[in-house]
Amino acid sequence: MRSLIKDLIPNAPQIGLYVTPHIPGDKLKNALDDYAYMVAREDVLALFDATLMGSAKDGAVFTQDGFVFQNNDLEPAHDIRYQDIVQADSKRKLLGGRRLLLTVNRGRATFELEMDFSGKPDAADYVLRFVREAMLRGETVTENAAPGDTDVEAVMAALNDLKTRGLLASSDFEEMRRILLP
């Protein structure tokens, strides 16, 4: 993931994107203290500062295995593993700005989350491109997974949808199918 982040997410402070080792210490501290308290400082690979004033108390922190994001202090933080994402799309908001729509599968539950890029819409496409690639490269099955941890039918349906829409190559689809259906 480290090289994927470096390839797909620019270090671009003007749009709120920071990639290690260029993440300002105060921004990282604020994000970790405010919403990403479960992430160790040394695990952070990139940061998205969604705030207009530059405090980084809202946004996202990206690690090797996933990311934590919070849109604002009135909403809970969301801790997402790349392997749990089954779909990611971007939409324009009515009054400007952008949002990422994430479909997440955990166990037998599939739910939708929205990541807000209203204040810094130019960052949305970079994060979307990274999340799409990370979800395809993330491990879909782990050696320590308990039976029933993955809703295989839901994951296969999402993979079929991605393949049908041309967002997933046939070879990648077959590799994921092989992993899911040993």
Residue frames as qw, qx, qy, qz and C-alpha x, y, z in Angstrom:
[[0.000, 0.883, 0.469, 0.000, 0.00, 0.00, 0.00],
 [0.361, -0.687, 0.081, 0.626, 2.88, 2.34, 0.70],
 [0.274, -0.126, 0.563, 0.770, 3.93, 2.41, -2.96],
 [0.086, 0.601, 0.724, 0.326, 0.31, 2.59, -4.11],
 [0.175, -0.880, -0.312, 0.311, -0.26, 5.67, -1.95],
 [0.317, -0.556, 0.292, 0.711, 2.92, 7.28, -3.27],
 [0.245, 0.131, 0.717, 0.639, 1.81, 6.51, -6.85],
 [0.044, -0.594, -0.703, -0.389, -1.82, 7.66, -6.58],
 [0.284, -0.897, -0.324, 0.097, -2.02, 10.30, -3.84],
 [0.463, 0.576, -0.145, 0.658, 0.08, 13.41, -4.38],
 [0.401, -0.464, -0.391, 0.686, 1.58, 15.40, -1.55],
 [0.090, 0.501, 0.361, 0.782, -0.57, 18.44, -2.32],
 [0.161, -0.319, -0.579, 0.733, -1.19, 20.69, 0.69],
 [0.214, 0.072, -0.144, -0.963, -3.30, 23.10, -1.40],
 [0.650, -0.159, -0.467, -0.578, -6.00, 20.40, -1.67],
 [0.677, -0.490, 0.310, -0.452, -5.44, 18.91, 1.78],
 [0.987, 0.074, -0.139, 0.027, -3.40, 15.83, 0.80],
 [0.148, -0.786, 0.589, -0.115, -0.22, 14.90, 2.65],
 [0.952, 0.116, -0.283, 0.027, 1.94, 11.82, 2.13],
 [0.714, -0.630, 0.215, 0.215, 4.58, 10.60, 4.57],
 [0.524, -0.329, -0.454, 0.641, 7.21, 11.91, 5.29],
 [0.100, 0.273, 0.111, 0.950, 5.66, 15.31, 4.46],
 [0.409, -0.684, -0.560, -0.225, 2.75, 15.15, 6.91],
 [0.022, -0.610, 0.314, -0.727, 2.97, 18.15, 9.28],
 [0.293, -0.029, -0.847, 0.442, 3.27, 16.97, 12.89],
 [0.256, 0.111, 0.419, -0.864, 0.52, 19.26, 14.21],
 [0.650, 0.119, -0.310, -0.683, -1.98, 18.07, 11.59],
 [0.591, 0.050, -0.805, -0.027, -1.17, 14.42, 12.28],
 [0.106, -0.042, -0.746, 0.656, -1.47, 14.94, 16.04],
 [0.438, 0.107, 0.172, -0.876, -4.85, 16.66, 15.64],
 [0.700, 0.099, -0.503, -0.497, -6.22, 13.88, 13.43],
 [0.517, 0.027, -0.832, 0.200, -4.96, 11.13, 15.74],
 [0.003, 0.064, 0.629, -0.775, -6.25, 12.90, 18.85],
 [0.459, 0.132, 0.069, -0.876, -9.63, 13.86, 17.37],
 [0.839, 0.186, 0.009, -0.512, -10.91, 10.90, 15.33],
 [0.816, 0.345, -0.463, 0.000, -8.14, 8.41, 14.48],
 [0.411, -0.690, 0.506, -0.315, -7.06, 7.62, 18.03],
 [0.938, -0.098, 0.327, -0.066, -6.89, 3.88, 17.24],
 [0.774, 0.572, -0.093, 0.257, -4.10, 4.45, 14.68],
 [0.687, -0.488, 0.079, 0.532, -0.45, 4.45, 15.72],
 [0.081, 0.886, -0.169, -0.424, 1.47, 7.52, 14.52],
 [0.223, -0.475, 0.740, 0.420, 4.11, 5.36, 12.75],
 [0.462, 0.288, 0.831, 0.117, 1.40, 3.51, 10.77],
 [0.352, 0.809, 0.243, -0.403, 0.11, 6.65, 8.99],
 [0.591, 0.105, 0.516, 0.611, 1.01, 6.70, 5.29],
 [0.081, 0.358, 0.350, 0.862, -1.15, 9.63, 4.17],
 [0.009, -0.502, -0.589, 0.634, -3.56, 12.21, 5.54],
 [0.056, 0.557, 0.497, 0.663, -6.47, 14.15, 4.03],
 [0.088, -0.305, -0.430, 0.845, -7.21, 17.41, 5.85],
 [0.057, 0.598, 0.707, 0.374, -10.86, 18.22, 5.10],
 [0.209, -0.762, -0.393, 0.470, -10.96, 21.33, 7.27],
 [0.346, 0.864, 0.179, 0.320, -11.11, 24.81, 5.80],
 [0.243, -0.936, 0.232, -0.105, -8.84, 26.25, 8.50],
 [0.566, 0.554, -0.587, 0.170, -6.20, 23.53, 8.18],
 [0.488, -0.550, 0.542, -0.407, -6.48, 21.89, 11.59],
 [0.437, 0.204, -0.861, -0.162, -6.94, 18.34, 10.18],
 [0.337, -0.049, 0.737, -0.584, -9.52, 17.58, 12.89],
 [0.781, 0.382, 0.354, -0.345, -11.79, 16.29, 10.10],
 [0.410, 0.637, -0.569, -0.320, -10.63, 14.22, 7.16],
 [0.993, 0.033, -0.085, -0.081, -8.95, 10.85, 6.76],
 [0.274, -0.677, 0.682, 0.047, -5.86, 8.98, 7.90],
 [0.881, 0.330, -0.275, -0.198, -4.60, 6.20, 5.59],
 [0.507, -0.551, 0.663, -0.016, -2.59, 3.18, 6.75],
 [0.013, 0.295, -0.906, -0.304, -1.33, -0.09, 5.27],
 [0.076, 0.234, 0.969, -0.034, -4.59, -1.95, 5.99],
 [0.003, 0.734, 0.664, 0.146, -7.27, 0.72, 5.77],
 [0.128, 0.338, -0.050, 0.931, -8.28, 4.24, 6.70],
 [0.152, -0.592, -0.652, 0.449, -10.20, 6.16, 9.33],
 [0.091, 0.339, 0.255, 0.901, -12.31, 9.16, 8.36],
 [0.051, -0.623, -0.616, 0.479, -14.61, 11.66, 9.97],
 [0.231, 0.645, 0.432, 0.587, -16.65, 14.23, 8.06],
 [0.128, -0.651, 0.131, -0.736, -17.32, 16.48, 11.07],
 [0.006, 0.219, -0.769, 0.601, -17.47, 16.37, 14.86],
 [0.650, -0.008, 0.249, -0.718, -21.21, 15.65, 14.80],
 [0.903, 0.206, -0.281, -0.251, -20.63, 12.32, 13.06],
 [0.818, -0.438, 0.356, 0.107, -18.76, 9.26, 14.31],
 [0.053, 0.636, -0.694, -0.333, -15.39, 8.30, 12.87],
 [0.949, 0.219, 0.043, -0.223, -15.40, 5.33, 10.48],
 [0.329, -0.552, 0.743, 0.186, -12.61, 2.75, 10.50],
 [0.847, 0.437, 0.006, -0.301, -12.55, 0.97, 7.11],
 [0.579, -0.317, 0.668, 0.343, -10.33, -1.89, 5.98],
 [0.275, 0.444, -0.524, -0.672, -9.54, -1.86, 2.27],
 [0.064, 0.004, -0.981, -0.182, -10.52, -5.52, 2.04],
 [0.182, 0.466, 0.762, -0.412, -14.05, -4.65, 3.25],
 [0.301, 0.542, -0.065, -0.782, -14.77, -2.13, 0.47],
 [0.559, 0.272, 0.764, 0.173, -16.82, -3.63, -2.33],
 [0.361, 0.693, 0.429, 0.453, -17.60, -0.45, -4.26],
 [0.276, -0.556, -0.116, 0.775, -16.43, 3.17, -4.37],
 [0.323, 0.655, 0.479, 0.487, -17.96, 5.97, -6.44],
 [0.203, -0.245, -0.146, 0.937, -17.82, 9.75, -6.54],
 [0.103, 0.747, 0.611, 0.238, -20.72, 12.18, -6.92],
 [0.126, 0.323, -0.043, 0.937, -20.98, 15.92, -7.17],
 [0.067, -0.491, -0.677, 0.544, -22.95, 17.64, -4.45],
 [0.199, 0.804, 0.544, 0.131, -25.84, 19.92, -5.35],
 [0.057, -0.996, -0.018, 0.059, -24.17, 23.12, -4.16],
 [0.361, 0.760, -0.515, 0.166, -20.67, 22.18, -5.23],
 [0.415, -0.510, 0.719, -0.226, -18.14, 19.91, -3.69],
 [0.645, 0.193, -0.698, -0.243, -17.86, 16.15, -4.01],
 [0.685, -0.388, 0.487, -0.378, -18.52, 13.06, -1.97],
 [0.281, 0.276, -0.909, -0.134, -17.23, 9.53, -2.10],
 [0.835, -0.165, 0.070, -0.520, -19.85, 6.82, -1.72],
 [0.112, 0.395, -0.908, 0.087, -18.40, 3.65, -0.22],
 [0.887, -0.174, -0.196, -0.380, -20.13, 0.28, -0.04],
 [0.024, -0.520, 0.792, -0.319, -18.61, -1.69, 2.82],
 [0.858, -0.151, -0.421, -0.253, -19.09, -5.35, 3.70],
 [0.098, -0.465, 0.753, -0.456, -18.41, -6.62, 7.21],
 [0.322, 0.039, 0.903, -0.281, -19.35, -10.19, 7.92],
 [0.197, 0.466, 0.838, 0.202, -22.94, -10.50, 6.80],
 [0.062, 0.851, 0.338, -0.397, -23.67, -6.77, 6.81],
 [0.442, 0.282, 0.335, 0.783, -23.25, -4.49, 3.82],
 [0.076, -0.856, -0.375, 0.349, -23.72, -0.77, 4.35],
 [0.437, 0.703, 0.163, 0.536, -23.09, 2.58, 2.68],
 [0.441, -0.634, -0.144, 0.619, -20.82, 5.36, 3.93],
 [0.382, 0.856, 0.172, 0.304, -20.26, 8.84, 2.54],
 [0.592, -0.327, -0.028, 0.736, -16.96, 10.69, 2.71],
 [0.168, 0.943, 0.271, -0.096, -17.41, 14.46, 2.30],
 [0.582, -0.012, 0.195, 0.790, -15.03, 16.51, 0.13],
 [0.113, 0.906, 0.404, 0.055, -17.13, 19.71, 0.13],
 [0.241, -0.914, 0.120, 0.302, -14.31, 21.96, 1.29],
 [0.146, -0.608, 0.662, 0.413, -11.62, 20.40, -0.91],
 [0.855, 0.353, 0.234, -0.300, -13.29, 18.74, -3.92],
 [0.502, 0.696, -0.501, -0.112, -10.07, 18.48, -5.93],
 [0.191, -0.446, 0.854, -0.190, -8.80, 15.80, -3.53],
 [0.800, 0.080, 0.386, -0.452, -11.78, 13.50, -4.16],
 [0.828, 0.479, -0.235, -0.174, -10.59, 12.01, -7.45],
 [0.270, 0.569, -0.740, 0.236, -7.15, 11.16, -6.03],
 [0.412, -0.229, 0.740, -0.479, -8.64, 9.45, -3.00],
 [0.848, 0.249, 0.179, -0.433, -11.24, 7.64, -5.12],
 [0.692, 0.538, -0.477, -0.064, -8.63, 6.29, -7.50],
 [0.067, 0.455, -0.813, 0.357, -6.50, 5.11, -4.56],
 [0.594, -0.085, 0.591, -0.538, -9.44, 3.50, -2.70],
 [0.868, 0.344, -0.060, -0.354, -10.56, 1.65, -5.83],
 [0.586, 0.507, -0.623, 0.105, -7.09, 0.24, -6.38],
 [0.128, -0.389, 0.764, -0.498, -6.58, -0.54, -2.67],
 [0.760, -0.009, 0.377, -0.530, -9.88, -2.43, -2.45],
 [0.875, 0.384, -0.241, -0.170, -8.79, -4.63, -5.35],
 [0.496, 0.497, -0.641, 0.310, -5.32, -5.24, -3.89],
 [0.439, -0.461, 0.535, -0.555, -6.40, -5.69, -0.28],
 [0.096, 0.075, -0.992, 0.027, -6.41, -9.26, 0.95],
 [0.609, -0.225, -0.272, -0.710, -9.94, -10.63, 0.70],
 [0.906, -0.320, -0.254, -0.109, -9.33, -13.67, 2.86],
 [0.052, -0.726, 0.608, -0.318, -6.96, -13.91, 5.80],
 [0.494, 0.137, -0.851, 0.113, -5.47, -17.04, 7.32],
 [0.054, -0.077, -0.759, 0.645, -6.99, -16.27, 10.71],
 [0.458, -0.106, -0.164, -0.867, -10.48, -15.51, 9.43],
 [0.383, 0.077, 0.830, -0.399, -13.24, -17.32, 11.25],
 [0.107, 0.345, 0.847, 0.390, -15.93, -19.09, 9.21],
 [0.005, -0.804, -0.594, -0.024, -18.65, -16.65, 8.21],
 [0.300, -0.555, -0.032, 0.775, -16.44, -13.53, 8.40],
 [0.064, 0.265, -0.443, -0.854, -17.05, -12.82, 4.72],
 [0.647, 0.460, 0.448, -0.412, -20.43, -12.82, 3.00],
 [0.400, -0.149, 0.704, 0.568, -19.10, -14.53, -0.12],
 [0.323, 0.618, 0.682, 0.221, -22.33, -14.09, -2.09],
 [0.017, 0.957, 0.173, -0.232, -22.37, -10.32, -1.46],
 [0.306, -0.641, 0.458, 0.534, -18.70, -9.97, -2.37],
 [0.421, 0.118, 0.770, 0.464, -19.16, -12.01, -5.56],
 [0.247, 0.806, 0.536, 0.046, -22.19, -9.90, -6.52],
 [0.093, -0.924, 0.081, 0.362, -20.15, -6.72, -6.03],
 [0.386, -0.395, 0.640, 0.534, -17.24, -8.15, -8.03],
 [0.411, 0.430, 0.741, 0.311, -19.61, -9.16, -10.85],
 [0.131, 0.933, 0.307, -0.134, -21.00, -5.62, -10.85],
 [0.227, -0.782, 0.342, 0.469, -17.49, -4.11, -11.07],
 [0.432, -0.089, 0.756, 0.483, -16.57, -6.47, -13.90],
 [0.342, 0.656, 0.658, 0.141, -19.80, -5.72, -15.79],
 [0.055, 0.974, 0.128, -0.181, -19.19, -1.97, -15.51],
 [0.690, 0.598, -0.132, 0.386, -15.65, -2.38, -16.82],
 [0.230, -0.866, 0.322, -0.307, -14.01, -1.36, -13.52],
 [0.650, -0.444, 0.615, -0.032, -12.46, -4.79, -12.85],
 [0.364, 0.490, -0.707, -0.356, -10.34, -6.71, -15.34],
 [0.915, -0.021, -0.269, -0.302, -11.35, -10.30, -16.05],
 [0.654, 0.240, -0.619, 0.362, -8.01, -11.61, -14.81],
 [0.064, -0.293, 0.545, -0.783, -8.40, -9.75, -11.50],
 [0.741, -0.159, 0.024, -0.652, -11.99, -11.00, -11.21],
 [0.890, 0.076, -0.445, -0.067, -10.86, -14.59, -11.72],
 [0.414, 0.278, -0.650, 0.574, -8.07, -14.24, -9.14],
 [0.325, -0.245, 0.420, -0.811, -10.47, -12.85, -6.54],
 [0.853, -0.053, -0.172, -0.490, -13.01, -15.53, -7.38],
 [0.748, 0.178, -0.613, 0.181, -10.31, -18.17, -6.86],
 [0.136, 0.261, -0.624, 0.724, -9.47, -16.71, -3.46],
 [0.525, -0.152, 0.253, -0.798, -13.10, -16.43, -2.36],
 [0.921, 0.061, 0.052, -0.382, -14.18, -19.83, -3.67],
 [0.138, -0.579, 0.799, 0.085, -11.27, -22.19, -2.98]]
